[in-house]
Amino acid sequence: MSSAPKRISKRKKFVADGVFYAELNKFLTIELSEDGYAGVEVRVTPQRTEVIIRATRTKNVLGEKGRRIRELTAVVTKRFGFREGSIELYAERVLFRGLSAVAQAESLKFKLLNGLAVRRACYGVVRFVMESEAKGCEVIVSGKLRGQRAKAMKFCDGYMKKSGYATNEYVDKAVRHVLLKSGVIGLKVAIMLPWDPQGKKGPKKPLPDVVQVLVPKKELTL
């Protein structure tokens, strides 16, 4: 996604944009994992490229007097070959932390790294998500949880869509890996978002299988 005015085919442009997003997301995941990183959004305008970093602790992302965000901007500019001042990084606070799968997966990761029991940590995440008005939650933990034998544990609550187009809009998913002494543990967090006409907590569009029964109109008798 270089800022140099080069003529490239649409296919190559889409691939380049995808690679840029994937690399940027990976870099920010590693760099801001302790600051509640919850995703990134790239907006391209004719003047410059805007990168909006979503996190639960925006103060830590910005740093003292904006020092850290300037450092991140310099690193991204140098790595992806942008012109000076053609890319801008912003930090946006996640309003509903309990409805962000990435934020909850990171939270669960640090709970396990600090030595909290798997069941307790997972049930804590599920409870917090459901208290945040989510429709459903599913947490899967797999690896060497106890002893030498690897196994998987699933913690579910509420209602969860598994197939269909609605899963793309309503289900927020995140995967993380925890490096413990016993081995690597895999974490999967899926959150079923609620329907919100304002579009703040969840999608504006209602689920396709929700049937709304209208009140019949009174017929006028002559």
C-alpha positions in Angstrom: 0.0 0.0 0.0 2.7 2.4 -1.0 1.9 6.1 -1.4 4.0 6.4 -4.6 1.7 7.1 -7.7 2.2 3.8 -9.5 -0.4 2.3 -11.9 -1.3 -1.2 -10.6 -4.1 -3.6 -11.5 -7.1 -3.8 -9.2 -6.3 -7.4 -8.3 -2.8 -6.4 -7.2 -4.1 -3.4 -5.3 -6.6 -5.6 -3.3 -3.8 -8.1 -2.5 -1.4 -5.3 -1.5 -4.1 -3.7 0.7 -4.8 -7.1 2.4 -1.1 -7.7 3.0 -0.7 -4.2 4.5 -3.7 -4.7 6.8 -2.5 -8.2 7.9 1.0 -7.0 8.7 -0.2 -3.9 10.5 -2.7 -5.9 12.6 0.0 -8.4 13.5 2.5 -5.6 14.5 -0.1 -3.8 16.6 -1.3 -7.1 18.2 2.3 -7.7 19.5 3.0 -4.1 20.4 -0.2 -3.2 22.1 -1.3 -6.5 23.6 -1.1 -5.2 27.2 -3.1 -2.1 26.4 -6.3 -3.9 25.4 -5.8 -3.8 21.6 -9.1 -4.6 20.0 -8.5 -4.2 16.2 -7.6 -1.6 13.6 -9.4 0.2 10.8 -7.6 1.7 7.7 -9.3 4.6 5.9 -7.7 5.8 2.6 -8.4 9.4 1.6 -6.9 11.4 -1.3 -4.7 13.4 1.0 -3.5 10.7 3.5 -4.1 7.3 5.0 -5.8 7.2 8.4 -5.2 4.3 10.7 -7.7 4.0 13.6 -6.4 1.8 16.5 -9.2 0.5 18.7 -8.1 -0.2 22.3 -9.5 -0.3 25.8 -6.7 1.8 27.3 -6.2 4.6 24.9 -4.0 6.6 27.3 -1.4 3.9 27.2 -1.6 3.8 23.3 -1.1 7.6 23.1 1.7 7.7 25.7 2.9 10.7 27.6 2.1 13.8 25.5 1.4 11.6 22.5 5.0 10.2 22.4 4.1 6.5 21.9 1.6 7.2 19.0 4.3 9.3 17.2 6.8 6.4 17.6 4.3 3.9 16.2 3.6 6.4 13.3 7.3 6.6 12.5 7.8 2.8 12.6 4.7 2.2 10.3 5.9 5.0 7.9 9.4 3.5 7.6 8.3 -0.1 7.3 5.6 0.4 4.6 7.4 3.2 2.6 5.0 6.0 3.1 6.0 9.6 2.6 6.4 11.8 5.7 3.0 13.0 6.8 1.0 10.8 4.4 -0.1 8.4 7.2 -1.7 9.3 10.5 -2.4 7.0 13.5 -5.3 7.7 15.9 -6.5 5.9 19.0 -10.1 5.1 19.6 -11.5 3.8 22.9 -13.6 0.6 22.8 -17.0 1.6 24.3 -18.2 -1.9 25.1 -15.2 -4.0 26.1 -17.5 -7.0 26.9 -18.6 -7.2 23.3 -15.1 -7.2 21.8 -13.8 -10.8 21.2 -10.2 -9.6 20.7 -10.2 -7.6 24.0 -11.7 -10.7 25.9 -9.2 -13.1 24.3 -6.3 -10.8 25.4 -7.8 -10.6 28.9 -8.1 -14.4 29.1 -4.5 -14.7 27.8 -3.1 -12.5 30.6 -5.3 -14.3 33.2 -3.7 -17.6 32.3 -0.2 -16.2 32.1 -0.7 -14.9 35.7 -1.5 -18.4 36.8 -5.3 -18.3 37.2 -7.1 -21.7 36.9 -8.5 -22.3 33.4 -12.1 -22.9 34.5 -12.2 -19.8 36.7 -10.6 -17.6 34.0 -13.0 -18.8 31.3 -16.2 -18.6 33.4 -15.1 -15.1 34.4 -14.9 -14.0 30.7 -18.2 -15.7 29.8 -20.0 -14.0 32.8 -18.5 -10.6 31.9 -19.5 -10.9 28.2 -23.1 -12.0 29.1 -23.4 -9.1 31.6 -22.5 -6.7 28.8 -25.8 -7.7 27.1 -24.3 -10.1 24.5 -26.7 -12.7 23.1 -24.3 -15.5 23.5 -20.6 -16.4 24.2 -18.4 -19.4 23.5 -14.8 -19.9 24.8 -12.7 -22.9 23.7 -9.4 -23.6 25.4 -7.2 -26.4 24.0 -3.8 -27.8 24.9 -2.0 -29.2 27.9 -4.4 -27.9 30.5 -3.7 -30.4 33.2 -1.1 -33.2 33.1 0.7 -34.4 29.9 -2.4 -35.2 27.9 -3.7 -32.4 25.6 -7.5 -31.8 25.6 -10.0 -29.1 24.7 -12.6 -27.5 27.0 -15.6 -25.5 25.8 -17.5 -22.9 27.9 -20.8 -21.7 26.4 -23.7 -19.5 27.5 -26.7 -18.0 25.6 -27.5 -18.2 21.9 -24.9 -18.7 19.2 -25.3 -18.7 15.4 -23.0 -21.2 13.7 -23.8 -20.9 10.0 -25.3 -18.6 7.4 -24.5 -15.0 6.4 -25.7 -13.7 9.8 -22.5 -15.1 11.4 -20.4 -12.6 9.5 -22.3 -9.6 11.0 -23.4 -10.9 14.4 -20.5 -13.2 15.6 -17.2 -11.5 16.6 -14.4 -14.0 16.8 -10.8 -14.0 18.1 -7.9 -16.5 18.4 -4.9 -16.2 20.7 -2.0 -18.5 21.7 -0.6 -18.6 25.2 3.0 -19.8 25.7 3.1 -21.5 29.1 5.9 -23.7 30.6 3.8 -26.9 29.9 3.3 -25.9 26.2 1.2 -23.8 23.9 -2.5 -23.3 24.8 -4.9 -22.1 22.1 -7.8 -19.8 22.9 -10.9 -19.2 20.8 -13.5 -16.6 21.8 -16.8 -16.1 19.9 -19.4 -13.5 21.0 -22.9 -13.2 19.5 -23.6 -9.5 19.4 -27.1 -8.1 20.2 -29.3 -6.3 17.6 -29.0 -2.6 18.1 -31.1 -0.1 15.9 -28.4 2.6 16.6 -25.6 0.3 15.6 -23.4 0.9 18.7 -23.5 -2.4 20.5 -24.3 -4.6 17.5 -25.5 -4.7 13.9 -28.4 -2.4 12.8 -29.8 -5.1 10.6 -32.0 -7.6 12.5 -31.4 -11.4 12.2 -33.1 -12.9 9.0 -34.9 -15.6 11.0 -36.6 -13.2 13.4 -40.3 -13.1 12.6 -42.2 -9.9 13.6 -45.9 -10.4 14.0 -47.8 -7.2 13.2 -51.0 -6.2 15.0 -54.0 -6.7 12.6 -55.8 -3.6 11.5 -59.3 -3.1 12.6 -61.8 -3.6 9.7 -64.4 -1.0 9.4 -67.9 -2.5 9.2 -70.5 -0.5 7.2 
